[in-house]
Amino acid sequence: MKERIRKLTVLGSFNQVLVFLVLLFAILHFAKAFLIPVLTSALFAMLLVPICHKLEAWRMKRGWAAVLVVLLTLLLIVAVLYVLVNELVGLASDLALIGDRVAEMLDSGYDYVAEHFDISKVKQKEYLQKQAAQWSSSAGKVVGGAIFSLVSVLGNLLIITIYTILMLIYRARIKRFVFELVSRHAGQSELGHARSIVEKITKVSSLYVGGIFLVVAILSIIYFTGLTIIGVKNALFFAILAALINVIPYIGSVAGGAIVVLYTLVTGDTLTIPIVVALFFTAVQQLDSYVLTPKITGGQVKIGPLFTIMVLLLGGMLWGAAGMILFIPLLGIFKVIFDNIERLKPYGHLIGD
């Protein structure tokens, strides 16, 4: 009888955990339009807190300090976006050349397939024309989706700006709220421990997010210098783009290099430049993996590769590219909490490096 009761208790606990996970993932998925700006703003606020402290130490009011810091950060982001758009407009002049080269590559492909697989060029072109017709039928949807995405990004940027300013202004009230919850549910004796955890979370998040921006800046300079020396057109655009994509762990570095290699392969006359570009990106990826990221950000969020990849896939599944970027520092915050609560230390050890 006791054994049966124990099994029922274990089964009930398992069902509770399962229901909790289902509800958690459902909320994360359906509430992503609300949660992504909130989490992004929270990370930016943690990044900008030390700067606000310095301005407030110079007798600037908290509200003005928050507005000034956030607006300067926004101007920096807008400046980077302006450079990317401006370089992209310059890249448009190469579209005709890219089109001609793609046509030449298709002709070579037709000849190769006809020679080795005994499929005539007419049949190959008919198949491609059918595919092109399907793609063109959805072109309007793609353009409409792109316009909607652009409007959504601009709207989210405004919301994130407002959220970040308000979080910096009301950060003391948010802390008091957390401490009152701890005091009510865990007792006054745990307040010191709670303050220590909050300070560690703020420090880790600030250093990690700041480290990401520093790595992006360093990689942009390295990529721009290298691509300029190699002779790649629009080197500034590809340097910034590859550095930004590199924010996504493991996947970003490969994707950024692949984009530049494909561009040089299509626009170049020989394989020399694509090979040199591939070797250059491989060397820089090694520098980033073993020197830059470990020294700048690796010491802040010590998460093992297994759970990093799992979180990347989960974040991409739930929130897309935003999830792949945001879930890493979020897991790092949870690790800080796990490491500082006795009952949760095994979980922190599990996901740690």
Buried (B, 14 or more C-beta within 10 A) or exposed (E): EEEEEEEEEEEEEEEEEEEEEEEEEEEBEEEBEEBBBBBBBBBBBBBBBBBBEEBBEEEBEBEEBBBBBBEEBBEEEEEBEEBBEEBEEEBEEBEEEEEEBEEEEEEEEBEEBBEEEEEEEEEBEEEEEEEEEEEEEEEEEEEEEEEEEEEEEEEBBEBBBEBBBBBBBBBEEEBEEEBEEBBEEEEEEBBEEBBEBBEBBBBBBBBBBBBBBBBBEBBBEBBBEBBEEBEBBBBBBBBBBBBBBBBBBEBBBBBBBBBBBEBBBBBBEEEEBBEBBBEBBEEBBEBBBEEBBEEBBBEBBBBEEEBBEBBBBBBBEBBEEBBBBBBBBBBBBBBBBBBBBEEBEEBBEEBBE
